Amino acid sequence: QVQLVESGGGLVQAGGSLRLSCAASGRAFNGFAMGWFRQAPGKEREFIARVTWTVGTTYYADSDFVKGRFTISRDTTKNTVYLQMNSLKPEDTAVYYCNAMHTVFTYWGQGTQVTVSS
């Protein structure tokens, strides 16, 4: 059974950094796109970034909140996807979710809370 387990969230002051991890297990992820999403209270879940498992090509949301601050990467030897977040702002407070997608298959992690204090 596929499992995506996020970790690395927590409370950080504005301007700080966090690195989220997503440990993936349960199947081979060749051909998958691994992504990060977030959902703030009262808002819809929004796409942040994704990386192709096999080649490592990255895509980012065409949004100001991502540019220059968030970086996605993956380590296939550890079956882990990362999201490096720098210069965090209070508006980055949300639950961050890992996602694995391939044609008709979509898997989600349980999420990790990130809280940025001002």
C-alpha positions in Angstrom: 0.0 0.0 0.0 1.3 3.4 -1.0 2.3 5.7 1.9 3.4 9.3 1.7 4.6 10.5 5.1 5.4 14.2 5.5 7.6 15.6 8.2 9.6 18.7 9.1 6.7 21.1 9.8 6.5 23.2 12.9 6.5 26.7 14.3 9.0 29.1 12.9 9.5 32.9 13.1 8.9 35.1 10.0 12.1 35.1 7.9 13.1 31.6 9.0 13.4 28.4 7.0 12.0 24.9 7.0 12.7 21.8 5.0 9.8 19.5 4.6 10.3 15.8 3.7 8.0 13.3 2.2 8.9 9.7 2.6 7.3 7.6 -0.1 6.8 3.8 0.1 4.7 1.0 -1.1 5.4 0.9 -4.8 7.9 2.1 -7.4 7.5 5.7 -8.3 9.1 5.7 -11.8 7.0 7.9 -14.0 5.3 9.7 -11.2 5.2 13.4 -10.6 5.7 14.2 -6.9 4.3 17.4 -5.7 3.7 19.7 -2.7 0.5 21.5 -2.0 -0.7 23.6 0.9 -4.0 24.5 2.4 -4.6 27.4 4.7 -7.6 27.7 7.0 -10.7 28.6 5.0 -8.9 28.4 1.7 -8.6 25.9 -1.1 -5.7 23.6 -1.4 -3.1 25.2 -3.7 -0.3 23.8 -5.8 3.2 24.7 -4.9 5.6 22.6 -7.0 6.3 19.2 -8.4 9.2 17.2 -9.5 9.3 14.2 -11.9 10.5 11.1 -10.1 12.6 9.6 -12.9 14.3 12.7 -14.5 14.0 15.3 -11.7 12.4 18.0 -13.8 10.8 20.6 -11.6 7.7 22.8 -12.0 6.6 25.6 -9.8 3.3 27.4 -9.4 3.2 30.6 -11.4 2.6 32.6 -8.3 4.4 35.2 -6.4 4.4 33.3 -3.1 6.7 30.6 -4.6 9.2 32.6 -6.6 12.6 32.6 -5.2 11.6 31.1 -1.8 10.5 27.5 -2.3 12.6 24.7 -3.9 11.5 21.2 -4.5 13.9 18.2 -4.9 13.9 14.5 -4.6 16.4 11.8 -3.6 15.5 8.5 -5.3 18.0 6.6 -3.2 16.0 7.6 -0.1 12.6 7.6 -1.8 12.1 11.1 -0.4 10.9 14.4 -1.8 11.8 17.7 -0.2 10.5 21.2 -0.1 12.9 23.8 1.1 11.2 26.9 2.2 13.1 30.2 2.9 12.1 33.7 4.0 8.9 32.3 5.5 6.0 34.7 6.1 2.9 34.5 8.3 0.8 34.0 5.2 2.7 30.7 4.6 0.9 29.2 7.6 -0.9 26.2 6.3 -1.0 22.4 6.2 1.5 21.2 3.6 0.7 18.0 1.7 2.8 15.7 -0.4 1.2 14.3 -3.5 2.2 11.5 -6.0 0.5 11.5 -9.4 0.6 9.3 -12.4 -2.2 9.1 -15.0 -5.1 7.7 -13.0 -3.2 7.2 -9.8 -3.1 10.0 -7.2 -1.9 9.6 -3.6 -1.8 12.1 -0.7 0.0 12.2 2.5 -1.7 13.2 5.8 -0.1 16.7 5.8 2.3 18.5 8.1 1.4 21.8 9.8 3.6 24.8 9.2 3.0 27.9 11.4 4.9 31.1 10.8 4.7 33.7 13.6 5.2 37.4 13.0 
